[in-house]
Amino acid sequence: MAHNAHGPQGPQEPDPAGSTQMFRAFVNEDTAARQPAAAPSTGPRIGVILGIAAVITVLVVVAWLAFS
């Protein structure tokens, strides 16, 4: 019988624990990288409120000038 030097050696099935550990490390790393970016800021909210107040003020002044 001839020896096949290019054939697979060792166990024929891959070790599922190794790939599972690598996957978990990848998922944990990805989650940790995204957490700081999820912090909400209050800066734009103040701008939106001031913008809406300005639009309402302009509409009231235009309506007052049109009907007086």
C-alpha positions in Angstrom: 0.0 0.0 0.0 1.4 3.4 -1.0 1.6 6.3 1.5 -0.1 9.5 0.4 2.1 12.4 1.5 -0.4 15.1 0.4 -3.4 13.6 2.2 -4.9 15.1 5.3 -3.3 14.2 8.5 -4.8 14.3 12.0 -8.5 14.3 12.7 -10.7 14.5 9.6 -13.3 16.9 11.1 -12.4 20.5 12.0 -12.5 21.5 15.7 -15.7 23.5 16.1 -14.6 25.0 19.5 -11.7 26.9 17.8 -13.9 28.6 15.3 -16.6 29.3 17.9 -14.0 31.0 20.2 -12.8 33.1 17.2 -16.3 34.1 16.3 -17.1 35.1 19.9 -14.0 37.2 20.1 -14.9 38.9 16.8 -18.5 39.7 18.0 -17.3 41.0 21.4 -14.7 43.2 19.7 -17.2 44.6 17.3 -19.7 45.3 20.0 -17.1 47.1 22.2 -16.1 49.3 19.2 -19.7 50.5 18.6 -20.7 51.3 22.2 -19.0 54.7 22.5 -20.5 56.0 19.3 -24.1 55.3 20.6 -24.0 58.1 23.2 -26.7 60.7 22.4 -25.9 64.4 22.4 -28.2 67.2 23.4 -26.7 69.8 21.1 -28.8 69.3 17.9 -32.0 69.1 20.0 -31.6 72.6 21.2 -31.1 73.8 17.6 -34.2 72.1 16.5 -36.3 73.7 19.3 -34.9 77.2 18.5 -35.5 76.7 14.8 -39.2 75.7 15.4 -39.7 78.7 17.7 -38.2 81.0 15.0 -40.5 79.7 12.3 -43.5 80.1 14.5 -42.5 83.6 15.4 -42.0 84.5 11.7 -45.4 83.0 10.8 -47.2 84.9 13.6 -45.5 88.2 12.5 -46.5 87.6 8.8 -50.1 86.7 9.7 -50.3 89.8 12.0 -49.0 92.1 9.2 -51.3 90.5 6.6 -54.5 90.8 8.7 -53.9 94.2 10.2 
